[in-house]
Amino acid sequence: MSTNLSPEAKLAEQEYNEANTTEDKIIKLEKFISLVPKHKATEKLVARLRSRLVKLKSDLEENKRRLKSLSKGPTWVIPKEGDAQVSLIGVANSGKSQLMRILTGSNTKVGDYPYTTEKPEPGVLDCDGAIIQLIDLPSIFPNIRTESKNGAMLLSQIRASDLIVFVIDLSEDPKKQMDILIEELYNGSIRVNKEKPPIELRRTGSGGAILIGESKVDASREEIIEILHDLGIYNFSLKFFKPMSLSDVVEALDYSLAYSKGIIVANKGDTTGSKESYQKLKELFEKQFIIIPVSATEDEGLVLLQETIFQQLELVRIKSKEPNGGIADKPIVLKQGATVSDVAKIIHTRFFDHFKLAKIYGPSAKFEGQTVGLNHILADGDIVEIFAD
């Protein structure tokens, strides 16, 4: 298959070809892909290899479902509670646990030695009435998915989160830490701050391959069809909406991928050399991530961090105005884009079924007490007064 590969890559290719089980093939193929030089000349080779990897992973999950093995064994994945779930990730001694303790007031274990956190530790961050569940996760290290017995569960916890907070220790090399975290998430099928390449795939019973907008793909028709065949798809209609590479096509067809939002916390801003590390972190990653500098020990930057977490979760806090003129103490927390209709249904179905009008006080109102209908889109901090027949 391959030419101009290093001896290590050729050996990895041979090991992949000789692997017998699906699990072993996945591991060996991932190793082979990692050793293939990444440049224009190998882009299509890597795309083909990744399409095979997608199919192997799909087959493995199907076998697990068939054998009902997914539910076997211990698990420590924490179910979502509150209005959103946020995972704190970092390498050993990044300061996650101390940050978690300060933000939530939890009793998370804190130590100056590696791997203090041995399992996910939950806590609650109250953002002015929005209840955010923070999860302090065990430290991430290279090849954690295969080298740790809990690696797969840790990645599952991260996938389930609404936001990922990368905690970076400014007293150490920030690039090395970010490279480890991004690589492990990538290998765990998690893409951070990236949009899924826009395609539309429809399987058909016959007719072969129908490609719409194939000129948008930097590949030939035959190469695109080969990717689909690698995935076991032979009769289909595939539409492309934006320019993309063959690797983008593979990613768009990999339904096991999770597309997550993430921010960076530049921690330990009070340590020697932290300013230089922070500048390096910004130069390398500020185009992809919002970066918040903090010092957990000096209590600096934590208010901005809380505000940023809330903003990135895309939530709105809405309070209802009672018939007696009072305003509810606890807000109703909804996703951005929520309407008066959503609030009416939560307060009581009667307010929705017999809705007459609503009055809005706050950011989304053109003036205080504006009369609106059910489809009015609300903003964070709005107060809603609903009238029903």
Residue pairs with C-beta under 8 A, 6 or more apart in sequence:
1 13
1 45
2 9
2 10
2 13
2 36
2 45
4 37
4 41
5 13
5 35
5 36
5 37
6 35
6 37
8 35
9 32
9 35
9 36
9 37
12 28
12 31
12 32
12 35
13 32
15 28
15 31
15 32
16 25
16 28
16 29
16 31
16 32
19 25
19 27
19 28
19 29
22 56
22 59
22 60
22 63
23 60
25 56
26 53
26 56
26 57
26 60
27 146
29 49
29 52
29 53
29 56
30 53
30 187
32 49
33 46
33 49
33 50
33 53
36 42
36 45
36 46
36 49
38 46
43 245
43 246
43 247
44 219
44 223
44 246
46 247
47 219
47 227
47 245
47 246
47 247
47 249
47 250
48 226
48 227
48 230
50 247
50 250
50 251
50 254
51 227
51 230
51 231
51 250
51 253
52 230
54 230
54 231
54 250
54 253
54 254
54 256
55 230
55 231
55 232
57 189
57 256
58 231
58 256
61 256
64 70
75 153
76 119
76 120
76 150
76 153
77 120
77 153
77 156
77 157
77 160
78 85
78 120
78 122
78 133
78 135
78 157
80 133
80 160
81 122
81 131
81 133
82 124
82 131
82 132
82 133
83 130
83 131
83 132
83 313
83 315
83 333
84 130
84 132
84 133
84 162
84 163
84 313
84 315
85 132
85 133
85 135
85 160
85 161
85 162
85 163
86 125
86 132
86 133
86 134
86 135
86 161
86 162
86 163
86 164
86 165
86 309
86 313
87 134
87 135
87 137
87 157
87 158
87 161
87 163
87 164
87 165
88 96
88 99
88 100
88 134
88 135
88 136
88 137
88 165
88 167
89 96
89 137
89 140
89 158
89 164
89 165
89 166
89 167
89 181
90 96
90 139
90 140
90 166
90 167
90 168
90 169
90 177
90 181
90 267
91 139
91 140
91 141
91 169
91 177
91 180
91 181
92 114
92 115
92 139
92 141
93 112
93 113
93 114
93 139
93 169
94 139
94 167
94 168
94 169
94 177
94 267
95 167
95 169
95 267
95 268
95 296
96 117
96 136
96 137
96 139
96 167
97 108
97 109
97 110
97 111
97 116
97 117
97 121
97 136
98 110
98 296
98 297
99 167
99 265
99 267
99 294
99 296
100 106
100 108
100 121
100 123
100 134
100 136
101 107
101 108
101 110
101 123
102 296
102 299
102 302
103 123
103 125
103 134
103 302
103 305
103 306
104 123
104 124
104 125
104 134
105 123
106 121
106 122
106 123
106 124
108 117
108 121
108 123
108 136
109 116
109 117
109 121
110 116
114 139
115 138
115 139
117 136
117 137
117 138
117 139
118 138
119 138
119 150
120 135
120 136
120 137
120 138
120 154
120 157
121 135
121 136
122 133
122 134
122 135
122 136
123 133
123 134
123 135
123 136
124 131
124 132
124 133
124 134
125 131
125 132
125 133
125 134
125 306
125 309
126 132
127 306
127 307
127 309
127 310
128 317
128 331
129 317
129 330
129 331
129 333
130 310
130 313
130 315
130 317
130 331
130 333
131 333
132 309
132 310
132 313
135 157
135 161
137 154
137 157
137 158
138 150
138 154
140 154
140 180
140 181
140 184
141 147
141 148
141 180
141 184
142 180
142 183
142 184
143 184
144 151
144 154
144 155
144 184
145 151
145 152
145 155
145 184
145 187
145 188
148 154
155 184
155 185
155 188
155 189
155 190
158 164
158 185
158 188
158 190
158 260
159 188
159 189
159 190
159 258
159 260
161 260
162 261
162 313
163 260
163 261
163 262
163 263
163 309
163 312
163 313
164 185
164 190
164 192
164 260
164 261
164 262
164 263
165 262
165 263
165 264
165 265
165 309
166 178
166 181
166 262
166 263
166 264
166 265
166 289
167 265
167 267
168 174
168 177
168 178
168 264
168 265
168 266
168 267
168 281
169 177
169 267
169 268
170 266
170 267
170 268
170 269
170 271
170 273
170 274
170 277
170 278
170 281
170 293
171 268
171 271
171 272
171 273
171 274
171 277
172 277
173 277
174 266
174 277
174 278
174 280
174 281
174 284
175 280
175 281
175 284
178 264
178 281
178 284
178 285
182 192
185 191
185 192
189 254
189 256
189 257
189 258
190 257
190 258
190 260
191 251
191 257
191 258
191 259
191 260
192 260
192 261
192 262
192 288
193 260
193 261
193 262
193 288
193 289
194 259
195 259
196 251
196 252
196 257
196 259
197 242
197 244
197 248
197 249
197 251
197 252
198 240
198 241
198 242
198 252
199 238
199 239
199 240
199 241
199 249
199 252
199 253
200 237
200 238
200 239
200 241
201 233
201 236
201 237
201 238
201 239
201 253
202 236
202 237
202 238
203 233
203 235
203 236
204 210
204 235
204 236
204 237
205 235
206 235
207 235
208 234
208 235
209 221
209 224
209 225
209 228
209 234
209 235
209 236
209 238
210 236
210 237
210 238
211 221
211 224
211 225
211 238
211 239
211 240
212 237
212 238
212 239
212 240
213 239
213 240
213 241
214 221
214 224
214 240
216 240
216 241
216 242
216 243
216 244
217 224
217 240
217 243
217 244
217 245
217 246
217 248
217 249
218 243
218 244
218 245
218 246
219 245
219 246
219 249
223 246
224 238
224 246
224 249
227 246
227 249
227 250
227 253
228 234
228 236
228 238
228 253
231 253
240 249
244 252
251 257
261 312
262 289
263 289
263 290
263 291
263 292
263 308
263 309
263 312
264 281
264 285
264 289
264 290
264 291
264 292
265 291
265 292
265 294
265 305
266 274
266 277
266 278
266 281
266 291
266 292
266 293
266 294
267 294
267 295
267 296
268 274
268 295
268 296
268 297
269 278
269 293
269 294
269 295
269 298
269 300
269 301
270 295
270 297
270 298
270 300
278 291
278 293
281 291
282 291
285 291
290 308
290 312
292 301
292 304
292 305
292 308
293 300
293 301
294 300
294 301
294 302
294 304
294 305
295 301
296 302
314 335
314 336
315 333
315 334
315 335
315 336
315 380
316 333
316 334
316 335
316 336
316 338
316 378
316 379
316 380
316 381
316 382
317 331
317 332
317 333
317 380
317 381
318 331
318 332
318 333
318 334
318 338
318 343
318 378
318 380
318 382
318 383
318 384
319 327
319 328
319 330
319 331
319 332
319 382
319 383
319 384
320 327
320 328
320 332
320 343
320 347
320 383
320 384
320 385
320 386
321 327
321 328
321 359
321 361
321 383
321 384
321 385
322 328
327 383
332 343
332 346
332 347
334 342
334 343
334 378
336 380
337 377
338 377
338 378
339 374
339 375
339 376
339 377
339 378
340 358
340 360
340 372
340 373
340 374
340 375
340 376
340 378
340 384
340 386
341 352
341 355
341 374
341 375
342 378
343 378
343 384
343 386
344 351
344 352
344 355
344 358
344 374
344 386
345 351
345 352
347 386
350 388
351 386
351 388
352 374
353 388
354 388
354 389
355 374
355 386
355 387
355 388
356 387
356 388
356 389
357 371
357 372
357 373
357 386
357 387
358 371
358 372
358 373
358 374
358 376
358 384
358 385
358 386
358 387
359 369
359 370
359 371
359 372
359 384
359 385
359 387
360 369
360 370
360 372
360 376
360 378
360 382
360 383
360 384
360 385
361 368
361 369
361 382
361 383
361 385
362 379
362 381
362 382
362 383
363 379
363 380
363 381
363 382
364 376
364 377
364 378
364 379
364 382
365 372
365 382
378 384
